[in-house]
Amino acid sequence: MTEAELWQAFFAANERVGDSFNSLLSVTFAYLATAYIVGKRLSTFQALVVSFLYAYAAALMTVSCAAFLNRELEFASQLRAMHPDRYFVMSPDMLAAAVVLFALSIPVSLFFMYQIRRSPKLGAGDT
């Protein structure tokens, strides 16, 4: 692979990470808004279905982020070998930290729904 192709692949992987992260944020915000606005009015079954769908989608997006970050890291290591003087932010530690933070959004959001359902006064109310 030529250097130009490596740079192109690196930035393409970086864009895919951004797309996956934006999708994760959108789904998480939609779930939290749903929990806050109508969480207390959902039946147990409805809350479980919405929570399962959220957890499934968020897990897929987290795995997608991890895969694209890993690919970006591979391209960065090849580019670093060509240009040892260049600094790349992406590192294995950064990848691990990002994936852990993305994955933590799932239990935190599920706990948010649990709190709203347990104590309805925390939600938006009947409006």
Secondary structure, DSSP 8 states (H G I E B T S, - for coil): --HHHHHHHHHHHHHHHHHHHHHHHHHHHHHHHHHHHHGGGS-HHHHHHHHHHHHHHHHHHHHHHHHHHHHHHHHHHHHHHH-TT---S--HHHHHHHHHHHHHHHHHHHHHHHHHHH-GGGS-TT-
